[in-house]
Amino acid sequence: MWSDNETTQDLLGFRVHAKLIKDLVVSPNLLPLTIGVFGDWGGGKTSIMKMIEQSLLPEGYDDPKEKAKYEKVACIYFNGWLFEGYDDAKAAILTSILLQLGEHARFGPKVRDNVVALIKSVNWMRVARMGFQNVALPAISAYLTGGASIIPTLAEKVLGCSNKETPEKDDSTGVKQSKTGESSNLDWESLIKKDKMLSGPMDVRTFRERFGQMIADSKIDSLVVLIDDLDRCSPDRIIDNLEAIKLFLNVDKTAFVIGADPRIVRHAIAKRYEVDITPETEDANEKENTLINDYLEKLIQVPYYLPRLSPSEIETYMVLLFCLKDLDSVHFHKCIDAFENQREKNRYAAFKYSDVVDLFKGERLAENFLKSLSFCSVIASMITEGLKGNPRQVKRFLNAFILRKKLADVANLSNIQDEVLVKLMVLEYAHYRELRQLYEWQASQDGFPKEIKDLEKALLPPDGRKCENKELAEKVDKRWATPFMRKWLIMEPKLADVDLRDYFWVVRDRLESTLSGLSLISPIVRRLVTDLISGDSAKMNQAAGQVKDLHIEEVTTLIELIRKHILMHPDQKSGYDGFRKLVEDNVDNAANEFADVLTKCPASSVPPAVGIDILNLIRAKKILQEVFDPVIVHFKTTKTKISAAIKKQVGE
């Protein structure tokens, strides 16, 4: 099993990205600079941020010139998500940057007085925001120096936390001391109280000038601020953090590196700065996109998009994960060195089973370890296709796979083939409803479902031919004929002659679960679902417009979540409205899924207005008549309010 935490250990070959960004943020001719490290959730952004931070430590360089260069770099790491509950996100990020600079072992004494004055100015900002006249040092100041946790009640936030009543130290700090220096355990609250200089609110220009002067006085060459986990914050917090960063833009010698899923940032901007035009029109969508793009372009000077992993990179990653798990430290680091040397010669080749065996030629390696490495080469392309090259999902996938293999061993299921289990788990990750349908088929046919044999016959190219059987393919359920499902069916091994009973016994934990798929649900999907079922037309329109930016697997998850909401709350119209909006916006497979869930709900619970909405969908788009006519017939046969509403509309 492997930890799901970020790491500075580079098993992905991502250090090249970290090095490029590091070189940018310490280049005097490029500063000031703001870089966006963009990628999917779980794509490795935080690990890259940790690598950048580590690379800015002078201790990591033997060359005296390089060491001296990084002695003049101050690096600050800020995790915005851990301050989600703080009363003022802008004050949190401003104060954290100031305090870390004031605590810095090499620069703190030179800038401490300026830090105190600027923190007092930030306090004024909090006062203005909260509507109080007297506010002590924010609770965050005690928190950052290890003296207190974030204080939840309004009174405690206003009064601060006295040193006499310091709660037990909380090590899960959101803003941590940079490794470039040790904390001086300063009592910032006392320093501020002792400061006799008058301080009041500053305008943006004055604050920026004072901060710029403080950087100049510190004699540092570069201040690098790493802003992480923005995509885990609420939309309002994301914008507050971005607005706070604006205060520092164009200050000499500063560089901000912002890690986030760009789709979530765009979603937050769209929610905060709503476009006052009917969203269904093309002009409105263009205007909204222009607004969002302009906002991002003014804030992010260098957008840097992390690539998805290729099959060879996925194979390498899995091989190194097993090396990390099964080898001792000496042997593991030999593998890392060999991997890095290989990448310098050919970055497209996988570091695979044969490379590890050649590296330890003459040494006895555990049989299970070698079997794991061989397994990686077999399933790499399958996992890449199913998990879309996402390293976090790969690690979670392997953890789940190992648990299920152990379960099979304990249960004495000796016929479990790794490749078959992986293929079913890929389906579980991306298309849970099809997995359940396959389960139902095999359960009623002693493990050998006729349907899967028919699907393979219809959609797979027969021997000697280059295309599928078109006549049979036209009769296939549309849910099983999507591009992903076709690729999944083509994956080896074929399942037509495999007894699936033991495999579904192993994955029964998922079949009994309420979660959607193996994967963690990404924040962007959760937020779009929330907006689609909110009942707020503006939020629904914006969310539906952003569904087009999702990957096909994310769209599947989004639809499944709305389905589950409707089945759990069949009397609430908001869930049906969200689905209807997806159909109106021509989201792939939304109409079929909507029709299906409507027939699964108890008709007596479905709001009558839903029936009228379905009729309006059919009138607006004749192509939907074939999809929804069976639903209309279904409701009309019931003695319910929705039946009466439909009959009244059609004049029966």
C-alpha positions in Angstrom: 0.0 0.0 0.0 1.2 3.5 -0.7 0.4 6.9 1.0 -1.7 9.3 -0.9 0.2 12.3 0.3 2.3 14.6 -1.9 6.1 14.0 -2.0 9.4 15.5 -3.2 10.4 12.0 -4.3 10.2 12.1 -8.1 8.7 8.9 -9.5 7.0 10.7 -12.4 9.9 12.5 -14.0 8.2 15.8 -13.0 11.4 17.3 -11.6 12.1 18.8 -15.0 8.9 20.9 -14.6 10.0 22.0 -11.1 13.4 22.9 -12.4 12.0 25.0 -15.2 9.7 26.9 -12.9 12.5 27.3 -10.3 14.8 28.9 -12.9 12.0 31.4 -13.9 11.3 32.6 -10.3 15.0 33.3 -9.5 15.7 35.1 -12.8 16.1 38.8 -11.9 15.2 40.0 -15.4 11.8 38.2 -15.3 10.7 39.4 -11.9 8.0 40.3 -10.8 6.3 37.2 -12.1 3.1 35.1 -11.5 3.1 31.5 -12.8 0.0 29.3 -12.8 0.8 25.6 -12.5 -2.3 24.1 -14.0 -3.4 20.5 -14.1 -6.2 18.1 -13.3 -7.0 17.4 -9.7 -4.6 14.7 -8.6 -2.2 15.5 -11.5 0.9 16.1 -9.3 0.7 19.9 -8.8 1.4 19.8 -5.0 4.4 17.4 -5.5 5.8 19.9 -8.0 5.3 22.7 -5.6 7.2 20.7 -2.9 10.0 20.0 -5.4 10.2 23.8 -6.2 10.4 24.6 -2.5 13.1 22.0 -1.9 15.1 23.2 -4.9 15.3 26.7 -3.5 17.1 25.6 -0.4 20.8 26.5 -0.4 21.6 23.3 1.5 20.9 21.4 -1.7 23.8 22.8 -3.6 27.5 21.9 -3.2 28.8 24.6 -5.6 29.6 27.7 -3.5 28.2 30.1 -6.1 24.9 28.2 -6.3 24.7 28.0 -2.6 25.3 31.8 -2.3 22.7 32.4 -4.9 20.0 30.6 -3.0 21.0 32.1 0.3 19.4 35.3 -1.1 16.1 33.6 -2.0 13.2 33.5 0.5 10.5 30.9 -0.2 7.1 30.9 1.4 4.5 28.1 1.1 0.8 28.9 1.6 -2.0 26.3 1.6 -5.2 28.3 1.0 -7.6 25.4 1.7 -6.5 25.1 5.4 -7.7 28.7 5.9 -11.1 28.0 4.4 -12.8 28.8 7.7 -10.9 31.9 8.5 -13.1 35.1 8.6 -11.1 37.0 6.0 -9.1 35.1 3.4 -7.3 38.2 2.1 -6.1 39.0 5.6 -5.0 35.4 6.1 -2.8 35.3 3.0 -1.4 38.8 3.6 -0.6 38.2 7.3 0.9 34.7 6.6 3.3 36.1 4.0 4.3 39.0 6.3 4.8 36.7 9.3 6.8 34.1 7.5 9.1 36.8 6.1 9.4 38.3 9.6 10.2 34.8 11.0 12.8 34.0 8.4 16.1 33.3 10.1 18.2 35.3 7.5 15.9 38.2 6.7 13.6 38.5 9.7 15.6 41.0 11.9 16.0 43.4 8.9 12.3 43.6 8.1 10.6 43.1 11.5 9.6 46.7 12.1 8.1 46.9 8.6 6.3 43.6 9.1 4.7 44.9 12.3 3.5 48.1 10.5 2.1 46.2 7.6 0.3 43.6 9.8 -1.3 46.5 11.7 -2.5 47.8 8.3 -3.9 44.3 7.5 -5.7 44.4 10.9 -7.4 47.6 9.7 -8.6 45.7 6.6 -10.1 43.1 8.9 -11.8 45.8 11.0 -13.4 47.3 7.9 -14.5 43.9 6.7 -15.9 42.8 10.0 -17.4 46.1 11.1 -15.6 46.4 14.4 -13.6 49.3 15.8 -10.9 47.5 17.8 -9.2 44.3 16.6 -6.1 42.7 18.0 -3.6 40.7 16.0 -5.5 38.1 14.0 -5.7 34.7 15.5 -3.6 33.5 12.6 -0.5 35.2 14.0 -0.6 33.0 17.1 -1.5 30.1 14.9 1.5 30.5 12.6 4.0 30.7 15.5 2.6 27.6 17.1 0.7 29.4 19.9 -2.9 28.8 19.0 -5.3 27.2 16.5 -7.6 29.1 14.3 -10.3 30.3 16.7 -13.8 29.6 15.5 -16.1 32.0 17.4 -16.5 35.6 16.3 -15.7 37.0 19.7 -12.4 35.0 19.9 -11.5 36.1 16.4 -12.0 39.7 17.3 -10.1 39.5 20.7 -7.4 37.2 19.5 -5.8 34.6 21.8 -3.9 35.6 24.9 -0.6 33.9 25.7 -1.9 32.8 29.1 -4.7 30.8 27.4 -2.7 29.2 24.7 -4.3 25.9 23.6 -2.3 22.8 22.9 0.0 23.2 19.9 -1.5 22.1 16.6 1.1 20.8 14.1 -1.3 20.8 11.1 -0.4 24.4 10.2 -1.6 25.7 6.9 1.3 28.0 6.6 4.6 26.5 7.6 8.0 27.9 8.4 10.2 27.7 5.4 13.1 25.2 5.6 15.5 28.1 5.0 15.4 29.1 8.6 14.1 28.1 12.0 11.2 29.8 13.8 12.2 32.4 16.3 9.0 31.9 18.3 8.4 35.6 18.3 5.5 37.0 20.2 4.0 39.0 17.4 1.0 40.1 19.5 3.4 41.8 22.0 5.5 43.3 19.3 2.4 44.9 17.7 1.2 46.2 21.1 4.6 47.7 21.8 4.8 49.4 18.4 4.1 53.1 19.0 3.9 54.1 15.3 0.4 55.2 14.2 -1.0 52.9 11.7 -4.2 53.0 9.7 -5.7 51.6 6.5 -3.6 51.9 3.4 -4.7 52.0 -0.2 -3.4 49.4 -2.6 -0.7 51.6 -4.0 0.7 52.5 -0.5 0.6 49.0 0.7 2.5 47.8 -2.4 5.1 50.5 -2.0 5.7 49.8 1.6 5.9 46.1 0.9 8.3 46.7 -2.0 10.5 48.8 0.3 10.5 46.1 2.9 11.8 43.6 0.3 14.5 46.0 -0.8 15.6 46.5 2.8 15.9 42.8 3.3 18.6 42.5 0.6 17.0 39.4 -0.9 17.2 38.7 -4.6 13.8 36.9 -4.9 10.7 36.3 -2.7 8.9 33.2 -4.0 5.4 32.6 -2.7 3.9 29.1 -3.5 0.1 29.2 -3.3 -1.2 25.7 -3.2 -4.6 23.9 -3.1 -6.7 26.7 -4.5 -8.8 24.2 -6.3 -10.0 22.8 -2.9 -11.3 26.1 -1.7 -14.8 27.4 -2.1 -15.3 29.8 -5.1 -15.5 32.9 -2.9 -12.2 31.9 -1.1 -10.5 31.3 -4.4 -11.4 34.8 -5.6 -10.4 36.3 -2.2 -7.0 34.6 -2.4 -6.5 35.8 -6.0 -7.5 39.4 -5.0 -5.0 39.3 -2.2 -2.3 38.2 -4.6 -3.1 41.3 -6.7 -1.8 43.5 -3.9 1.7 42.1 -4.4 1.7 42.1 -8.2 4.4 44.2 -9.8 6.4 44.4 -6.6 10.1 44.1 -7.5 11.8 40.8 -6.8 8.6 38.8 -6.1 7.3 35.7 -7.8 4.0 33.9 -7.1 3.5 30.3 -8.2 -0.2 29.3 -8.1 -1.2 25.6 -8.3 -4.8 24.8 -9.3 -7.1 23.1 -11.6 -7.9 25.9 -14.1 -11.4 24.8 -14.6 -12.2 25.4 -10.9 -10.6 28.8 -11.0 -12.7 29.7 -14.1 -15.8 28.4 -12.3 -15.1 30.6 -9.3 -14.5 33.7 -11.5 -17.8 33.0 -13.4 -19.7 32.7 -10.1 -18.2 35.9 -8.6 -18.5 38.1 -11.7 -21.8 37.0 -13.2 -22.5 38.1 -16.8 -25.9 39.9 -16.9 -27.0 38.4 -20.3 -29.1 35.4 -21.1 -26.5 32.6 -20.9 -28.1 30.5 -23.7 -27.1 33.0 -26.4 -23.8 32.6 -28.2 -22.9 36.3 -27.6 -23.4 35.8 -23.8 -21.1 32.7 -23.7 -18.4 34.6 -25.7 -18.7 37.6 -23.3 -18.4 35.4 -20.3 -15.4 33.6 -21.6 -13.7 36.9 -22.5 -14.3 38.2 -19.0 -12.8 35.1 -17.4 -9.9 35.0 -19.9 -9.1 38.7 -19.3 -9.1 38.2 -15.5 -6.8 35.2 -15.7 -4.4 36.8 -18.2 -4.0 39.9 -16.0 -3.2 37.8 -13.0 -1.3 34.9 -14.5 1.6 35.9 -16.8 2.9 32.4 -17.4 0.3 29.6 -17.5 2.1 26.2 -17.3 0.0 23.1 -18.0 1.1 19.8 -16.6 0.8 17.0 -19.2 -1.1 13.8 -18.6 1.1 10.7 -18.2 1.6 8.5 -21.3 1.4 4.7 -21.1 5.2 4.4 -20.8 5.2 7.0 -18.0 2.4 5.1 -16.2 4.4 1.9 -16.5 7.5 3.6 -15.1 5.5 5.1 -12.3 4.0 1.8 -11.3 7.3 0.0 -11.5 8.9 2.6 -9.2 6.0 2.5 -6.8 6.5 -1.3 -6.4 10.3 -0.7 -6.0 9.5 1.8 -3.3 7.2 -0.7 -1.5 9.3 -3.9 -1.9 12.9 -2.9 -1.9 15.2 -1.5 0.8 16.4 2.0 0.7 19.7 1.3 -0.9 18.2 -0.8 -3.8 15.4 1.6 -4.2 17.7 4.6 -4.7 19.7 2.6 -7.2 16.5 2.2 -9.2 15.8 6.0 -9.0 19.4 6.7 -10.2 19.0 4.3 -13.1 15.6 5.8 -14.0 17.0 9.3 -14.1 20.0 8.2 -16.2 17.7 6.5 -18.6 15.5 9.6 -18.9 18.5 11.7 -19.9 19.1 9.3 -22.8 15.6 8.6 -23.9 12.7 10.2 -22.1 10.1 8.3 -24.1 11.1 4.8 -23.0 9.6 3.1 -20.0 11.7 2.1 -17.0 10.4 -1.4 -16.8 10.7 -5.0 -15.6 13.8 -5.8 -17.7 15.6 -2.7 -16.6 15.2 -3.6 -12.9 16.3 -7.2 -13.5 19.4 -6.0 -15.5 20.2 -3.5 -12.7 20.3 -6.2 -10.1 21.8 -9.0 -12.3 23.2 -11.7 -10.1 21.1 -10.7 -7.1 18.1 -12.7 -5.9 14.9 -10.7 -6.1 11.6 -11.8 -4.4 9.3 -13.7 -6.7 6.2 -11.5 -5.8 8.2 -8.4 -6.6 9.2 -9.6 -10.0 5.6 -10.7 -10.6 4.4 -7.2 -9.7 6.8 -5.6 -12.2 5.7 -8.0 -15.0 2.1 -7.1 -14.1 2.9 -3.4 -14.6 3.9 -3.9 -18.2 0.7 -5.8 -19.0 -1.8 -3.4 -17.5 0.0 0.0 -18.2 -2.0 0.9 -21.4 -5.2 -0.3 -19.9 -4.8 1.9 -16.8 -3.7 4.8 -18.8 -6.8 4.7 -20.9 -9.1 4.2 -17.9 -7.5 6.6 -15.5 -6.4 9.2 -18.1 -2.8 9.4 -16.8 -3.7 10.7 -13.4 -1.0 9.7 -10.8 -3.2 10.1 -7.8 -5.8 7.8 -9.3 -3.1 5.3 -10.3 -1.9 5.1 -6.8 -5.5 4.7 -5.4 -6.2 2.1 -8.1 -3.2 0.0 -7.2 -4.1 0.2 -3.5 -7.6 -1.0 -4.2 -6.2 -3.7 -6.5 -3.8 -5.0 -3.9 -6.5 -5.1 -1.2 -8.7 -7.1 -3.5 -5.9 -9.5 -4.5 -5.3 -10.1 -0.8 -9.0 -10.7 -0.3 -9.0 -13.3 -3.1 -6.0 -15.1 -1.5 -7.7 -15.2 1.9 -10.9 -16.5 0.3 -8.8 -19.2 -1.6 -10.0 -17.8 -5.0 -7.2 -19.3 -7.1 -8.6 -18.6 -10.5 -8.4 -14.8 -10.3 -6.4 -13.4 -13.2 -4.8 -10.0 -12.6 -5.7 -8.7 -16.1 -9.4 -9.6 -15.8 -9.6 -7.9 -12.4 -7.9 -4.8 -13.7 -10.2 -4.6 -16.7 -13.3 -4.8 -14.4 -11.8 -2.2 -12.1 -11.2 0.2 -15.0 -14.9 -0.2 -15.9 -15.7 0.4 -12.2 -13.7 3.7 -12.2 -15.2 5.2 -15.3 -18.6 3.6 -15.8 -20.1 2.3 -12.6 -23.6 1.8 -14.0 -22.3 -0.5 -16.8 -20.3 -2.4 -14.2 -23.5 -3.0 -12.2 -25.4 -4.0 -15.3 -22.6 -6.5 -16.1 -22.9 -7.8 -12.5 -26.6 -8.4 -12.9 -26.1 -10.2 -16.2 -23.6 -12.6 -14.9 -25.4 -13.1 -11.6 -28.5 -14.4 -13.5 -26.4 -16.6 -15.9 -23.9 -18.4 -13.6 -21.0 -16.1 -14.4 -21.1 -16.3 -18.2 -23.3 -13.4 -19.5 -24.6 -13.8 -23.0 -24.8 -10.0 -23.3 -21.0 -9.5 -23.0 -20.4 -12.1 -25.7 -22.9 -10.4 -28.0 -21.3 -7.0 -27.3 -17.8 -8.3 -28.2 -19.2 -9.9 -31.3 -21.0 -6.7 -32.4 -18.3 -4.1 -31.6 -15.0 -5.9 -31.9 -13.4 -6.3 -35.4 -13.8 -9.9 -36.5 -10.8 -11.9 -37.7 -9.6 -10.7 -41.0 -11.7 -7.5 -41.0 -10.8 -4.0 -40.1 -14.1 -2.8 -38.8 -16.9 -3.9 -36.4 -20.1 -5.8 -37.5 -22.2 -2.7 -38.4 -25.5 -4.6 -38.6 -25.0 -5.9 -35.0 -23.5 -2.7 -33.8 -26.6 -0.7 -34.7 -28.7 -2.8 -32.3 -26.3 -2.2 -29.3 -27.5 -0.2 -26.3 -26.1 3.3 -26.8 -24.6 3.2 -23.3 -22.4 0.3 -24.4 -21.5 1.9 -27.7 -19.7 5.1 -26.5 -16.1 5.6 -27.5 -14.9 4.7 -24.1 -16.9 1.5 -23.9 -15.7 0.4 -27.3 -12.1 0.9 -26.2 -12.9 -1.0 -23.0 -14.3 -3.9 -24.9 -11.3 -4.1 -27.2 -8.9 -4.3 -24.2 -7.4 -7.7 -23.6 -8.4 -10.0 -22.2 -11.8 -10.7 -23.7 -14.5 -11.6 -21.2 -16.9 -13.7 -23.2 -15.5 -17.0 -21.9 -14.5 -15.9 -18.4 -16.5 -17.0 -15.4 -17.1 -13.6 -13.7 -18.6 -14.8 -10.4 -15.4 -14.8 -8.3 -14.4 -11.4 -9.7 -17.7 -9.8 -8.7 -17.4 -11.5 -5.3 -14.1 -9.6 -4.8 -15.5 -6.3 -5.9 -18.8 -6.7 -4.0 -17.7 -3.9 -1.6 -18.2 -1.4 -4.5 -21.4 -2.9 -5.6 -22.9 -2.3 -2.1 -21.4 1.2 -1.9 -23.1 4.5 -2.5 -20.0 6.1 -3.9 -19.6 6.8 -7.6 -16.6 4.8 -9.0 -13.2 4.0 -7.6 -12.0 7.5 -8.0 -12.3 10.4 -5.6 -14.8 12.8 -7.1 -12.9 15.9 -8.3 -13.9 19.2 -6.8 -15.0 20.7 -10.1 -17.5 17.8 -10.5 -18.9 18.3 -7.0 -19.3 22.1 -7.5 -21.0 21.7 -10.9 -23.4 19.2 -9.4 -24.2 21.5 -6.5 -25.0 24.4 -8.9 -27.0 22.2 -11.3 -29.3 21.1 -8.5 -29.4 24.4 -6.7 -32.6 25.7 -8.3 -30.9 28.9 -9.1 -31.2 29.5 -12.9 -28.0 31.6 -13.2 -25.9 29.0 -11.4 -27.5 26.2 -13.4 -26.7 28.0 -16.7 -23.1 28.7 -15.8 -22.6 25.1 -14.6 -24.1 23.6 -17.7 -21.9 25.7 -19.8 -18.8 24.4 -18.0 -19.7 20.8 -18.3 -18.1 20.9 -21.8 -14.7 21.4 -20.1 -15.0 18.1 -18.2 -13.4 14.8 -19.3 -15.8 12.1 -20.4 -15.3 10.2 -17.2 -16.1 13.3 -15.2 -19.3 13.8 -17.1 -20.3 10.2 -16.4 -19.6 10.8 -12.6 -21.6 14.1 -12.7 -24.6 12.4 -14.3 -24.4 9.5 -11.8 -24.4 11.9 -8.9 -27.4 13.8 -10.2 -29.2 10.4 -10.7 -28.5 9.4 -7.1 -29.7 12.8 -5.9 -33.0 12.3 -7.7 -33.4 8.7 -6.5 -32.8 9.8 -2.9 -35.0 12.9 -3.2 -37.7 12.1 -5.9 -40.0 14.8 -4.6 -37.5 17.6 -5.1 -37.8 19.2 -8.5 -34.3 20.8 -8.5 -32.6 17.5 -9.3 -34.8 17.0 -12.4 -34.2 20.6 -13.4 -30.4 20.0 -13.3 -30.8 16.9 -15.6 -33.2 18.8 -17.9 -30.5 21.5 -18.3 -27.9 18.9 -19.3 -30.3 17.6 -22.0 -31.1 21.1 -23.2 -27.3 21.7 -23.6 -26.8 18.5 -25.5 -24.5 16.8 -23.0 -23.7 13.3 -24.3 -26.0 10.6 -23.1 -27.8 13.0 -20.7 -31.2 12.4 -22.4 -31.0 8.6 -22.2 -29.9 8.8 -18.5 -32.6 11.3 -17.7 -35.2 9.0 -19.3 -33.9 6.0 -17.4 -33.9 7.6 -14.0 -37.5 9.0 -14.5 -38.7 5.4 -14.9 -36.9 4.3 -11.8 -38.5 6.9 -9.5 -41.9 6.2 -7.8 -44.4 8.1 -10.0 -46.3 9.3 -7.0 -43.3 11.3 -5.8 -42.3 13.0 -9.1 -43.5 16.6 -9.1 -46.2 17.2 -11.8 -44.2 20.0 -13.4 -41.5 17.5 -14.4 -44.0 15.9 -16.8 -44.7 19.3 -18.4 -40.9 19.9 -18.7 -40.5 16.5 -20.6 -43.3 17.5 -23.0 -41.6 20.8 -23.6 -38.3 19.1 -24.3 -39.9 16.9 -26.9 -41.6 19.9 -28.5 -38.3 21.8 -28.6 -36.2 18.9 -30.0 -38.1 16.3 -32.0 -35.1 14.0 -31.9 -35.9 13.5 -28.2 -39.3 12.0 -28.8 -38.0 8.5 -29.3 -36.1 8.8 -26.0 -38.9 10.3 -23.8 -42.1 8.8 -25.4 -41.7 5.6 -23.2 -41.4 7.8 -20.1 -44.6 9.7 -21.0 -46.4 6.3 -21.6 -45.0 5.1 -18.2 -46.4 8.1 -16.3 -49.8 8.1 -18.1 -50.4 4.5 -16.9 -50.2 5.6 -13.3 -52.9 7.2 -11.2 -50.8 10.1 -10.0 -50.6 13.9 -10.2 -47.9 13.8 -12.9 -50.1 11.6 -15.0 -53.0 14.1 -14.7 -50.7 16.9 -15.6 -49.4 15.2 -18.7 -52.9 14.2 -19.9 -54.1 17.7 -19.4 -51.2 19.1 -21.5 -51.8 16.7 -24.4 -55.6 17.1 -24.2 -56.6 13.7 -23.0 
